[in-house]
Amino acid sequence: YSMKKELPYSSSKDAIIGYTDSQIAKKETNDCVVRALASGFEMKYDDTHKFVGERFERKNRKGTFRFNSRMNKLGETKEVINGRTINILGEKGIIGYTMSYDVKVKGQTKKRKMTVGTFSKKYPKGTFIMSIRGHAFTIKDGVVIGNECDAKRLKAIVEQVWEVVKSN
């Protein structure tokens, strides 16, 4: 069998509302969380930029610190954002949630940390905000929205995943 070398990819300009016209986006760096939430929650880039600044205490052109714990808080309180809420995937652990899967090695079942490639096979449908070390992006129905390299890093270990669902 053949392992796919990369996942389908959609650029921010195609996947994020108002990204191309945003004056803020043109000046931004380290805004992966803003882009992940904008594409995940289907919000305008500028609105999301403001939201992440206020709620995640993100400073312009700086990364978003404590992203995972803040996302977990949104998931645990079932806060509605643009008509959507998030489900936290994985098993609750001491410091958050872990994504793992069982694999048989020499007749024994072992837990392995989930990789982006494995995740995309197990969850082909839906909208997911992914956290890998120092970075975040969205996978929507198997298509990666983030940096182009995110679609190629199939072996990257998944730190955490949140599924975005329409709220009732």
PyMOL commands that set and color helices and strands:
alter all, ss='L'
color gray80, all
select helices_A, chain A and resi 12-15+23-27+32-40+45-55+67-76+116-122+148-151
alter helices_A, ss='H'
color red, helices_A
select strands_A, chain A and resi 9-10+84-88+91-93+96-98+100-105+108-113+127-132+135-140+143-145+158-166
alter strands_A, ss='S'
color yellow, strands_A
deselect
rebuild
show_as cartoon
